């Protein structure tokens, strides 16, 4: 698995998967994944077949909220494999960080006091550009990598809660 790829996957092994597990999952998704009426929990079921469910965030606030942009869960007996793609969430991080970096770069070139202040500091322009490169380009990748752990917890909790009834 590529660390900065906006994708997380895993599996949950249940002692025994209930026969109606995917029906329970679908009901939970349609009712509001994180509770009825929860903000940013608007998901749409795209596919539900025997042992498979696929759902996607239905709007931008939902896609940016938890980052469960496109989810697939497939059962093989009591073993449930899941894949979450969160490219929309990751792109939002990248575009926000890059926009801020771009605004700071524009300020450096067109606002004389900003340029003078940067040039007076130890490291001057070199440090300024290194910081912009990190926070504008590298940090979104780090956020993407860090986001995989909460997604794993949410998916495991979702599957176990639905299996428990």
Kinemage of the C-alpha trace (Angstrom):
@kinemage 1
@onewidth
@group {chain A} dominant
@subgroup {mainchain}
@vectorlist {calphas} color= white
{ca unk a 1} P 0.000 0.000 0.000
{ca unk a 2} L 1.313 3.450 -0.905
{ca unk a 3} L 1.538 5.655 2.231
{ca unk a 4} L 0.243 8.879 0.669
{ca unk a 5} L -2.410 7.265 -1.519
{ca unk a 6} L -5.911 8.447 -0.504
{ca unk a 7} L -7.078 4.911 0.119
{ca unk a 8} L -7.414 2.757 3.212
{ca unk a 9} L -8.325 -0.887 3.429
{ca unk a 10} L -8.664 -3.525 6.047
{ca unk a 11} L -10.733 -6.390 7.271
{ca unk a 12} L -12.846 -7.295 10.232
{ca unk a 13} L -13.254 -10.898 11.294
{ca unk a 14} L -16.459 -11.561 13.186
{ca unk a 15} L -17.122 -14.606 15.342
{ca unk a 16} L -20.249 -15.104 13.245
{ca unk a 17} L -21.663 -12.715 10.677
{ca unk a 18} L -25.433 -12.282 11.012
{ca unk a 19} L -27.405 -13.294 7.925
{ca unk a 20} L -28.904 -9.797 7.652
{ca unk a 21} L -25.644 -7.873 8.194
{ca unk a 22} L -25.737 -6.096 4.836
{ca unk a 23} L -29.391 -5.184 5.338
{ca unk a 24} L -28.397 -3.655 8.701
{ca unk a 25} L -25.523 -1.784 7.068
{ca unk a 26} L -27.825 -0.409 4.377
{ca unk a 27} L -30.401 0.730 6.950
{ca unk a 28} L -27.679 2.461 8.966
{ca unk a 29} L -26.276 4.194 5.876
{ca unk a 30} L -29.695 5.381 4.734
{ca unk a 31} L -30.680 6.568 8.228
{ca unk a 32} L -27.471 8.538 8.677
{ca unk a 33} L -24.187 6.749 9.079
{ca unk a 34} L -23.248 8.472 12.353
{ca unk a 35} L -26.766 8.796 13.713
{ca unk a 36} L -30.120 10.036 12.406
{ca unk a 37} L -29.907 13.630 11.210
{ca unk a 38} L -26.166 13.850 11.853
{ca unk a 39} L -24.516 16.641 9.933
{ca unk a 40} L -22.191 15.513 7.173
{ca unk a 41} L -23.561 11.967 7.174
{ca unk a 42} L -25.376 12.005 3.856
{ca unk a 43} L -24.391 8.814 2.038
{ca unk a 44} L -25.943 7.076 -0.948
{ca unk a 45} L -25.955 3.308 -1.396
{ca unk a 46} L -24.675 2.552 -4.898
{ca unk a 47} L -24.737 -1.246 -4.814
{ca unk a 48} L -26.101 -3.880 -2.522
{ca unk a 49} L -25.911 -7.515 -3.429
{ca unk a 50} L -25.460 -10.669 -1.437
{ca unk a 51} L -22.304 -10.126 0.602
{ca unk a 52} L -21.443 -6.734 -0.976
{ca unk a 53} L -22.326 -3.136 -0.267
{ca unk a 54} L -20.900 -0.005 -1.802
{ca unk a 55} L -21.772 3.525 -0.773
{ca unk a 56} L -20.533 7.036 -1.444
{ca unk a 57} L -20.752 10.490 0.089
{ca unk a 58} L -23.726 12.221 -1.495
{ca unk a 59} L -22.507 15.797 -1.087
{ca unk a 60} L -19.352 17.823 -0.514
{ca unk a 61} L -19.814 18.486 3.235
{ca unk a 62} L -20.181 14.746 3.788
{ca unk a 63} L -17.153 13.965 1.609
{ca unk a 64} L -15.029 16.441 3.549
{ca unk a 65} L -16.407 15.572 6.984
{ca unk a 66} L -15.019 12.128 7.722
{ca unk a 67} L -13.473 11.375 4.366
{ca unk a 68} L -15.473 8.247 3.624
{ca unk a 69} L -15.819 9.296 -0.019
{ca unk a 70} L -16.311 5.888 -1.617
{ca unk a 71} L -16.656 2.724 0.465
{ca unk a 72} L -16.945 -0.948 -0.467
{ca unk a 73} L -17.477 -3.803 1.990
{ca unk a 74} L -17.294 -7.398 0.785
{ca unk a 75} L -17.993 -10.455 2.908
{ca unk a 76} L -16.342 -13.815 2.672
{ca unk a 77} L -17.961 -15.827 5.420
{ca unk a 78} L -17.319 -14.045 8.726
{ca unk a 79} L -14.434 -12.051 7.182
{ca unk a 80} L -15.412 -8.613 5.897
{ca unk a 81} L -12.941 -6.741 3.728
{ca unk a 82} L -13.422 -3.027 3.242
{ca unk a 83} L -11.861 -0.379 1.035
{ca unk a 84} L -12.307 3.363 1.521
{ca unk a 85} L -11.196 5.850 -1.090
{ca unk a 86} L -10.957 9.440 0.088
{ca unk a 87} L -9.582 11.326 -2.909
{ca unk a 88} L -12.049 14.215 -2.470
{ca unk a 89} L -10.966 14.698 1.143
{ca unk a 90} L -7.283 14.481 0.198
{ca unk a 91} L -7.681 16.875 -2.746
{ca unk a 92} L -9.393 19.380 -0.456
{ca unk a 93} L -6.393 19.240 1.902
{ca unk a 94} L -3.991 19.700 -0.999
{ca unk a 95} L -5.937 22.553 -2.578
{ca unk a 96} L -6.349 24.390 0.733
{ca unk a 97} L -2.669 24.087 1.688
{ca unk a 98} L -1.459 24.936 -1.813
{ca unk a 99} L -3.782 27.965 -1.981
{ca unk a 100} L -2.437 29.342 1.281
{ca unk a 101} L 1.141 28.760 0.088
{ca unk a 102} L 0.332 30.492 -3.202
{ca unk a 103} L -1.152 33.496 -1.396
{ca unk a 104} L 1.987 33.780 0.743
{ca unk a 105} L 4.172 33.527 -2.361
{ca unk a 106} L 2.157 36.271 -4.055
{ca unk a 107} L 2.490 38.400 -0.903
{ca unk a 108} L 6.265 37.856 -1.000
{ca unk a 109} L 6.506 39.102 -4.579
{ca unk a 110} L 3.993 41.951 -4.464
{ca unk a 111} L 3.963 43.271 -0.872
{ca unk a 112} L 7.266 44.992 -0.171
{ca unk a 113} L 7.079 44.823 3.662
{ca unk a 114} L 6.515 41.049 3.490
{ca unk a 115} L 9.533 40.563 1.238
{ca unk a 116} L 11.681 42.838 3.423
{ca unk a 117} L 10.617 40.945 6.555
{ca unk a 118} L 11.403 37.568 4.972
{ca unk a 119} L 14.758 38.746 3.677
{ca unk a 120} L 15.758 40.081 7.130
{ca unk a 121} L 15.234 36.747 8.876
{ca unk a 122} L 18.047 34.197 9.256
{ca unk a 123} L 17.852 31.903 6.253
{ca unk a 124} L 15.843 34.557 4.419
{ca unk a 125} L 14.187 33.486 1.193
{ca unk a 126} L 15.599 29.944 1.310
{ca unk a 127} L 13.864 29.187 4.584
{ca unk a 128} L 10.669 30.904 3.431
{ca unk a 129} L 10.459 28.816 0.246
{ca unk a 130} L 11.309 25.599 2.089
{ca unk a 131} L 8.520 26.263 4.590
{ca unk a 132} L 6.054 27.056 1.796
{ca unk a 133} L 7.017 23.867 -0.046
{ca unk a 134} L 6.531 21.756 3.068
{ca unk a 135} L 3.219 23.246 4.246
{ca unk a 136} L 1.866 23.742 0.719
{ca unk a 137} L 2.858 20.473 -0.903
{ca unk a 138} L 4.209 17.898 1.568
{ca unk a 139} L 1.826 18.477 4.482
{ca unk a 140} L -1.305 17.399 2.545
{ca unk a 141} L 0.407 14.049 1.877
{ca unk a 142} L 1.181 13.699 5.575
{ca unk a 143} L -2.466 14.493 6.403
{ca unk a 144} L -3.584 11.834 3.919
{ca unk a 145} L -1.287 9.278 5.529
{ca unk a 146} L -2.422 10.230 9.061
{ca unk a 147} L -6.104 10.072 8.067
{ca unk a 148} L -5.959 6.324 7.416
{ca unk a 149} L -5.908 5.430 11.107
{ca unk a 150} L -9.199 7.176 12.021
{ca unk a 151} L -10.802 5.649 8.934
{ca unk a 152} L -9.754 2.185 10.102
{ca unk a 153} L -11.310 2.809 13.528
{ca unk a 154} L -14.556 4.125 12.003
{ca unk a 155} L -14.904 1.213 9.609
{ca unk a 156} L -14.221 -1.402 12.256
{ca unk a 157} L -16.684 0.279 14.617
{ca unk a 158} L -19.341 0.553 11.898
{ca unk a 159} L -19.090 -3.110 10.945
{ca unk a 160} L -18.993 -4.374 14.546
{ca unk a 161} L -21.919 -2.142 15.602
{ca unk a 162} L -24.054 -3.366 12.705
{ca unk a 163} L -23.095 -6.981 13.397
{ca unk a 164} L -24.082 -6.597 17.053
{ca unk a 165} L -27.513 -5.367 16.060
